[in-house]
Amino acid sequence: MIRADLTLVPDPVADPQATAPARLPGGARTKQTSAKAAGTQAFPPPAAIPSWARPSGRAGEDPLFAAGAALALLDAHLRGDPPAAGALRQRLALHSAAASAKILRLNADTGALRDLRFAVTDEPPPVAKLLRLWREPAGRLPSLDSGRIRDAAAALDFALADAGALTESLREQSRAGDPVSAAAKAAAAAFFSAFPDAPAAEAEVLALWLSDLVLAIRLGWRRPMPLIATRILDPSIRPDGARGGRGPHHPGGPIVGGGAIAPPAAAAVDLAADLARRAETLVAVAPKLRAKPAQRIIHLLLTEDCVSPAEAARQAPMTDRAARRLFDRLVALAAARELSGRPTFRLYGL
């Protein structure tokens, strides 16, 4: 049963004890930018990646260069604290969860995962825990601590033998070399050293999650950006798809490195540009909305992958009918999209 009146996967809670990285230049803030504040200044989309800097998979191409070019443009965009940064993180978290579900051979695509946020169940299914795992970093600083890593492993239904030792190993690896190499080394350390007896698929998903965390720490991001898992099943990265992937005894270990980071980083830049343009339209139509709670709904659209009318009505607050009418108005103004494709229980987002 799917209802739009209860959130199964809660919004991430900020970690007050996490160590904050260096403050981003340009006045980046932990607090989400409100629609009113966003309307007072320009937030251009990230610069397009030139064709010569895009990963092509051709022989002789330097994957580290392509990864660095895409990450540099994404980093510059995020340091401007764009209004749709929250929606970008949650959209990437959704795609990461969908790819992870395939690795784990769970039957859940992006549509099913979206519905799980509003499903009513006594016990969250494994795919709901998987979605929560990838959504969690969006509300916390990118810290490496044993409790956090232990909880991440528990979301994948296995226990760490020594979370403290793994944490120290990850901290050491996170300081080695450039950010891309550090992420790759951290993933290998997690995959080989900490999980010798864990199922290969679960260990790989956690290694990918940890590599995103290390990448965010090295780049000085105030919130991790789910990246690597979003394209991990692309044929150019993983020719064997979801089946037969690199297991714990494969000499290469988890597929993390320049060749695995360049495609998802480039895709994230493209998605950030698309969401930035959609956010600009959304903020521009805000003065045309007569409903008093409209600003709260605009904020939800800027910070979430999708919003249900019932969720918006509860948080605004307003009636369900008024929320549905407001979303219909936003769709008519090309300021939001209906994402479910259903006539009922609809979901809306940028």
Order of alpha helices (4+ residues) and beta strands (2+ residues): alpha-alpha-alpha-alpha-alpha-alpha-alpha-alpha-alpha-alpha-alpha-alpha-alpha-beta-beta
